[in-house]
Amino acid sequence: MPDYRTVDDIFLGDLEFWKRPIQERHDAFAALREDRRRGGDMCFHEEVTVMGGETAGPGFWSAVTYDDVRAVTHDPLFSSATGVISNDADPDYIAVGSIIVMDDPRHVKLRRLVSKAFTPRTLEAVQNSVHERSRRLIEAAKQTGGSCDFVAAFAAPLPLQVICDMLGIPEQDEAQVFHWTNVLLGLGDPEFAPDLAELKGSAAAFIEYAAALGVQRAEHPGDDLSSRLMQAEIDGERLTPFEFACFIVLLAIAGNETTRNAISWGMQLLTEHPDQRALLQANYETMAPRAVEEIVRWSSPVIHMRRKALADTVVGDTKISAGEKVVMWYWSANRDEGVFTEANRFDIERQNATAMIGFGGGGGHFCLGASLARREIHVLFDEIFQQLPDLQITGPIDRLQSNFINGIKRMPCEFSVR
């Protein structure tokens, strides 16, 4: 194991770092947080070359403590408009034109439009669909004879089906949407994104598909989110097909990938910690809300987001110059020992689990779909524990090679078929 006594030993922009065991990741970020607690500035990381041999940019500051991440998130002097991933090699292929790479006032106007799809009343109606789809997945899994890939059978299809339902994407197109989201968020993993040409091609194809959906909904509206987006007006104007397409791509990615990985890590964690699982199963409705928060805290499905300073500013006592990037490491902030006692421990009774920032650190870009994700995780585990109470992960997990998404591609499970 590398010696992480100094921050110079850590290269968080290097994708090789993210292939190492999870414990090494814990140790590396703990070293950065300790250096910060001793009074040091936030650590500055020189960029490395990335996919295709391109230079990733001029480097970035790392916000690794809970307070630093929250400070950057809430400071309007930090912009999202130039991209959200740590490097600058090709910042727009994931979120081009969407609210995730947009600042106020345009950002807040468009966000208000789409937020109507995630009201408590709307989500209450969606919950019935989540239960029904969870039951169907369980019935299908039973036909395998008691063993399957948990990600393919449960974690991947549920959030994909739910968000496609909300958007009005036809069932026959779900597999293609799933492929596009895998490629776009498979940054660094050769299985999904072998080169930049594949990334850009998938982004273009997804946007073209979504734009065509927008045109169709404008001419023939239905009772779905896509129709409401195309019919709504902002400042007297309707969304263009391109603006609509950017919304659809963002919602499909955010509503699918992050929830999928929280579910996957949740099942792995509950298998690794049978005492926590027994506690949860014994009193599910009481324990589940906090357990979901702890699963998201521990797994941190989105590992980082970045911002760029619009003017000279200060984070804590670190001076940030205009134009410099700051990467907010949610993974590290969710393990800040000053906030979470024994932060690396998975504990569904953790009293302050709701303080986690797995959905962002608050502020204008807080995850719109956080409530939907919580419901999906809650409902799926409820159905699994009722119908497949002894389901266990039985083999090594195949992790996504990425510094952006803390993903699991595959993991085998077994259960008794009743």
Residue pairs with C-beta under 8 A, 6 or more apart in sequence:
1 23
1 24
1 27
2 9
2 24
2 28
3 9
4 10
4 24
4 27
4 28
4 30
4 31
5 31
6 31
6 35
7 31
7 32
7 35
7 40
7 43
9 28
9 31
10 17
10 28
10 31
10 32
10 43
10 45
11 17
11 45
11 48
12 28
12 45
12 62
12 86
12 327
12 329
12 403
13 45
13 46
13 47
13 48
13 50
13 56
13 59
13 60
13 86
13 87
13 403
14 48
15 50
15 188
15 401
15 402
15 403
17 25
17 28
17 403
18 25
18 188
18 401
18 402
18 403
19 401
25 331
26 335
26 344
29 64
29 329
29 331
29 332
29 335
30 335
30 337
32 43
32 62
32 64
32 332
33 64
33 65
33 332
33 335
33 336
33 337
35 43
36 42
36 43
36 64
36 65
36 68
36 316
37 65
37 338
39 317
41 317
41 318
41 319
42 61
42 62
42 63
42 64
42 68
42 315
42 316
42 318
42 326
43 61
43 62
43 64
44 59
44 60
44 61
44 62
45 59
45 60
45 61
45 62
46 59
47 55
47 56
47 57
47 58
47 59
47 60
47 87
47 88
48 56
49 55
49 56
50 56
50 87
50 89
50 188
51 89
51 187
51 188
51 193
51 195
51 196
52 89
52 195
52 196
54 89
54 90
54 196
55 89
56 86
56 87
56 88
56 89
57 87
57 88
57 89
57 325
58 88
58 324
58 325
59 325
60 86
60 306
60 324
60 325
60 326
60 327
61 315
61 318
61 320
61 324
61 325
61 326
61 327
62 326
62 327
62 329
63 69
63 71
63 72
63 315
63 326
63 327
63 328
63 329
63 333
64 329
64 332
64 333
64 336
65 332
65 333
65 336
65 338
66 333
66 334
66 336
66 338
66 339
66 357
67 316
67 336
68 315
68 316
68 328
68 333
69 328
69 329
69 330
69 332
69 333
69 357
69 361
70 333
70 357
70 361
70 362
71 315
71 316
72 78
72 307
72 315
72 326
72 328
72 361
73 328
73 357
73 360
73 361
73 362
73 363
73 365
74 361
74 362
74 363
75 313
75 315
76 104
77 309
77 310
77 311
77 313
78 307
78 308
78 309
78 310
78 313
78 326
79 103
79 307
79 308
79 309
79 310
80 100
80 101
80 102
80 103
80 107
80 305
80 307
80 365
81 101
81 102
81 103
81 308
82 88
82 91
82 101
82 308
83 91
83 92
83 95
83 101
83 306
84 91
84 94
84 95
84 100
84 101
84 305
84 306
85 91
85 94
85 187
85 304
85 306
85 404
86 304
86 306
86 325
86 327
86 403
86 404
88 325
89 196
90 196
90 199
90 200
91 101
92 101
93 184
93 196
93 199
93 200
93 203
94 184
94 185
94 187
94 203
94 253
95 101
95 246
95 249
95 250
96 203
96 207
96 246
97 242
97 243
97 245
97 246
98 246
98 247
98 249
98 250
99 107
99 110
99 111
99 114
99 247
99 250
100 250
100 254
100 365
102 110
104 364
107 364
107 365
108 364
109 234
109 235
110 234
110 243
110 247
111 364
111 368
113 229
113 232
113 234
114 225
114 229
114 247
114 251
114 368
115 368
116 122
116 228
117 166
117 225
117 228
118 368
118 369
118 371
118 372
120 371
123 371
123 372
123 375
126 162
126 165
126 166
126 372
126 375
127 375
127 379
129 162
129 165
130 158
130 162
130 375
130 376
130 379
130 380
131 379
131 383
133 157
133 158
133 161
133 162
134 158
134 379
134 380
134 382
134 383
134 384
135 383
135 387
137 153
137 154
137 157
137 158
138 154
138 383
138 384
138 387
138 388
140 153
141 148
141 153
141 154
141 388
141 415
142 388
142 417
144 153
145 417
146 414
146 415
146 416
146 417
147 394
147 412
147 413
147 414
147 415
148 412
148 413
149 410
149 411
149 412
149 413
150 264
150 267
150 391
150 393
150 411
150 412
150 413
151 260
151 264
151 408
151 409
151 410
151 411
152 410
153 413
154 263
154 267
154 380
154 384
155 260
155 261
155 263
155 264
155 267
155 408
156 178
156 260
158 259
158 260
158 263
158 376
158 380
159 255
159 256
159 259
159 260
159 263
159 373
159 376
160 174
160 177
160 178
160 181
160 256
160 260
161 174
162 255
162 372
162 376
163 251
163 252
163 255
163 256
164 171
164 173
164 174
164 177
164 252
165 224
166 224
166 225
166 251
166 255
167 213
167 224
167 225
167 226
167 248
167 251
167 252
168 213
168 217
168 222
168 224
168 225
168 226
168 227
169 177
169 213
169 226
169 252
173 209
176 209
177 206
177 252
177 256
178 256
179 202
180 202
180 205
180 206
180 252
181 252
181 253
181 256
181 257
182 192
182 257
183 192
183 193
183 198
183 199
183 202
184 193
184 199
184 202
184 203
184 206
184 249
184 253
185 192
185 253
185 257
185 402
185 404
185 405
185 407
186 192
186 193
186 400
186 402
186 405
187 193
187 199
187 402
187 403
187 404
187 405
188 401
188 402
188 403
188 404
189 400
189 401
189 402
189 409
190 401
191 409
192 400
193 199
203 249
206 245
206 249
206 252
207 242
207 245
207 246
207 249
208 245
209 245
210 244
210 245
210 246
210 247
210 248
210 249
210 252
211 241
211 242
211 244
211 245
212 241
213 226
213 244
213 245
213 248
214 226
214 229
214 230
214 239
214 241
214 244
214 245
214 248
215 241
217 224
217 226
217 227
217 229
217 230
217 231
218 230
218 231
218 238
218 241
221 227
221 230
221 231
225 251
226 244
226 248
229 239
229 244
229 247
230 238
230 239
230 244
231 238
232 238
232 239
239 247
251 369
254 367
254 368
254 369
255 369
255 372
255 373
257 301
257 405
257 407
258 301
258 302
258 367
258 373
258 405
259 301
259 369
259 372
259 373
259 376
259 377
260 407
261 299
261 301
261 400
261 405
261 406
261 407
261 408
262 295
262 296
262 299
262 301
262 358
262 373
262 377
263 376
263 377
263 380
263 381
264 397
264 407
264 408
264 411
265 295
265 298
265 299
265 301
265 406
265 408
266 292
266 295
266 299
266 377
266 381
267 381
267 391
267 393
267 411
267 413
268 393
268 397
268 408
268 411
269 276
269 295
269 298
269 299
269 346
270 276
270 277
270 280
270 381
271 277
271 392
271 393
272 346
273 346
276 291
276 346
276 347
276 348
279 287
279 348
279 349
280 287
280 288
280 291
280 348
280 381
280 385
281 385
281 389
284 381
284 382
284 385
287 348
287 349
288 378
288 381
288 382
289 374
289 378
290 348
290 349
290 350
290 353
290 354
291 348
291 381
292 374
292 377
292 378
293 350
293 353
293 354
293 356
293 374
294 346
294 347
294 348
294 350
294 353
294 356
295 377
296 356
296 358
296 359
296 373
296 374
296 377
297 334
297 340
297 350
297 353
297 356
297 358
298 334
298 346
299 358
299 406
300 330
300 331
300 334
300 358
300 406
301 358
301 405
301 406
301 407
302 330
302 358
302 360
302 404
302 405
302 406
303 329
303 330
303 331
303 402
303 403
303 404
303 405
303 406
304 327
304 328
304 329
304 330
304 331
304 403
304 404
305 327
305 328
305 330
305 360
305 365
306 325
306 326
306 327
306 328
307 325
307 326
307 328
308 323
308 324
308 325
308 326
309 320
309 321
309 322
309 323
309 324
309 325
309 326
310 322
311 322
312 319
312 320
312 321
312 322
313 319
313 320
314 320
315 326
320 326
328 361
330 357
330 358
330 360
330 361
331 406
333 339
333 357
333 361
334 340
334 343
334 356
334 357
334 358
335 343
335 344
336 343
337 343
339 352
339 355
340 350
340 352
340 355
340 356
341 350
347 353
359 366
359 367
359 370
359 373
360 366
360 367
367 373
384 391
387 418
388 415
388 416
390 415
390 416
391 413
391 414
391 415
392 413
392 414
392 415
393 411
393 412
393 413
394 412
394 413
394 414
395 411
395 412
396 411
397 408
397 410
397 411
398 408
398 409
398 410
398 411
399 407
399 408
399 409
400 406
400 407
400 408
400 409
